[in-house]
Amino acid sequence: MSDQTTRRGALARAARGAAALALGGSAFYLVRKADGQIVWNVDSARCINSRLGVTNVEACNLCTTECVVPLSAVRAVNEYSKCGRCYICPAYFNITSAVDEKGLPSEKLCPRDAIERKPIGDIDPDDPANNFYEYIIDEVKCDGCGKCVMACKEPLGLGSIVLRVRHSLCVDCNRCAISTACPKDAILQVPIEKAFDHVQLGSHD
């Protein structure tokens, strides 16, 4: 093995390490697992749960039931830059449930209680509707059922919650079982560089 080959290998490893540090947690998996190839992603423009304008239909749960991983690799993700931080979030509350003593819906929408409602700043007890909240999705609990995604869409929501393939959980099947089952062909393979757009970086804080 020549010195040139050895140096080239060392430089390549160093570059991959630098990329991993720069990208952080979830994006690191994209580099490590895909290694410059293509990865599975949810196309929000096709997904019946995520696509804006699709209302008054049942949420599709095929991402939950068809994935080969016991707890689906698809998760709901809140894009905080689009979130309205509503006092009554239709993705958090079951807005059709009875109102409790605080004037809030008495039931939560998520069947796995995977969304945390966290107040932002000081709470105004005299005007509860003037308070703002952050809605944080616990991806350990979330199974990608899509109910919150569907409820977040207009006219009640802002479409900030969408479904994403979590590449740290995905086993990179040659033919994704969810893709095969999806009636809207919304699970697509995309180049790794486009997949970076779909990494949740955290809250707005």
Buried (B, 14 or more C-beta within 10 A) or exposed (E): EEEEEEEEEEEEEEEBEEBBEEBEEBBBBBBEBBEEEBBBBBBBEBBBBBBEEBEEEEBBBBBBBBBEBEBBBBBBBBBBEEBEBBBBBBBBBBBEEEEEEEEBBEEBBBEBEBBEBEEEEEEEEEEEEEBEBBBBBBBEBBBBBBBBBBBBBEEBBBBBBBBBBBBBBBEBBEEBBBBEBBEBEBBBBBEBEEBEEBBBEEEEE
